[in-house]
């Protein structure tokens, strides 16, 4: 009997910037700080949008419209592959790599002044398909790290995700 194989869900890029409103620079690895965000990133802090994620598949949508864009160009911290991030519910948890656990706090964002990408192609994916998370458990994150979707925690304050069931 054939078994269905799911695409590998993984990190494809980690990106930081030292100020807001600019593209982020890809780095070899980044350190997620518990209840703060990505070390050395301007968007980190004690708030609900500590780290931003965007799928490589979303970036590809803009590439197909003729714009040369890359991971970090939408100011996302972590670029992913194999998961439709915008479909995750608020409160969903993602285990990234061996150590990190994050919780979805916001899907999309309001774009107050349309970015340069919007003006060039008439569309931008971050406001609709990007997500924001808070860091429940910190650690190193790098391209190639796997991402596991976890949910339905037994306790709302389960910091390590030990009481969460994996979603098939």
N, C-alpha and C positions, 0 to 999 in steps of 0.2 A: 504494500500500500504506500503510495507516494506521500512524503511528508512535505508540508508547506514550509518554505524557508522565508523568514522575514528579512528585510534589508537590515544591515548593521546600522545601528544608531550610534553616532559618534560625533566627537568634536573635530571640526576641520581647521579651526583657527581660534586663537586667543589674541585679543587686541586691546590696547590701552591708549589713552591720550592724557596729556597733562593739563588740558583745559577743555571746557565744554564748547560745543558748537563746531567742532572740527572732526575730520576723519580720524579714525584710530589707526595706530601702527601695530602690525602683527608682531608678536613676540613668540619665542620658543616655548615658554611656559609661564604661567601666572599663578600667583598665590591668592586663593580666596580666603578672606578674613571673616571669621564668624561674626554675624550681625553688623557687617560693615561693607563688604564688597571686594572688588578686585584691587589688590595692592597697586599703588602708583597710578590709579585711574581717577580722573577728575569727577566722575559721577558717583564714586563710592561714598558712603556715609550712612548714618543711622536713620534710614528712611526706607520706604517700601520698594524703591527702584534701585537696589544696590548693584545689580548686574543685569545687563540686557543680552538677550539671545535672539538670533535670527537664523533661519534655515538657509543653507546654501541653495536650496531649491527656490527660495524666494528671490535671492540675488540673481539666479539664472533667469527669472521672469523679466527682470530689467535688462539683462544682457540681450535677451531675444528682441527687445525693443531697440537695440542698436547702441546701447551705452556700455562703455568699457568700465565695469565696476568690479570690485574685488571685496573679499572679506575685510571688514573694518570700515568700509566706505560709508556705511549707514550708521556709523557710530555705535555698532554693537560690540559687546565685549567678547561674546562667544558665538562662533558660527557653528551650526550643527548640520548633520546630514542624516536623512532617514526618518525624520519625525516632523509631523505637521504641528509645529509649536502652537499656533493660534487656535488649535482645536482643544488644547488642554484646558481643564477647568481651573479657576482660581482655587488655590489650595493644593493642587497637584504637586507631588514631590518628584524630583529627579536626582538620582545618584549619578554623579559625574566622576569618572575615574574610580580609583580605589577608596578615596577618602571623603569627597565632597558630597554634601546634601543641600539642595536648594528647594525653595517652595515658591510656586508661581503666585505673584501678587497682582499682576496687571497684564491684560492682553491689549496690545496696541497702545497708541498714545495719540493725543491731540497734537496736530502739527499747526502751531500758531502762525508761523511764517513759512510758507512752502519752501522746501530746500532746493538747492541747485539741481538735484536729480529730478525733482518734480518739474521744474521749469524746462529742463532739457527733453524729457520724454512724456510729460503729462501724467506721471504716476510715481508713487513711492511706496515701497512695501512695508517699511518699518511701522508706520502708523496703523496698519491693518494686520500685519503678520508677525511683527516683533513682539516679544514678551519680556516681562521684567520679573526678577526673582529676588528673594532675600536669602542670605546665606545662613543655613541652620548649622552646618558643620563645615569648617574650612579645610583647606589643603591645597595641594598642587593640582593644576589642570593644564593639559597640553593637547595639541592636535593628536588624534588617534585614540584618545581616551574614549571608552564606551560610556553611553548614557542609558540608564535604566529608569523607566517610568514606574514610580511607586505611588500608591494611593491608599485610601481608606484606612488611615491610621487609627489605632485604637485609642490613642490619647492625642489631644490637639497639641500638646507640648512635647511630643516625642522627638527630641532633638536629633537622635542618631538614626531614626527611621527603622529601628529594630522591631516596632510593632506595626509596620506597614506591610501590606500584601502587594506583591508585584502584580501589575495588570498584564493580562496576556496580550 
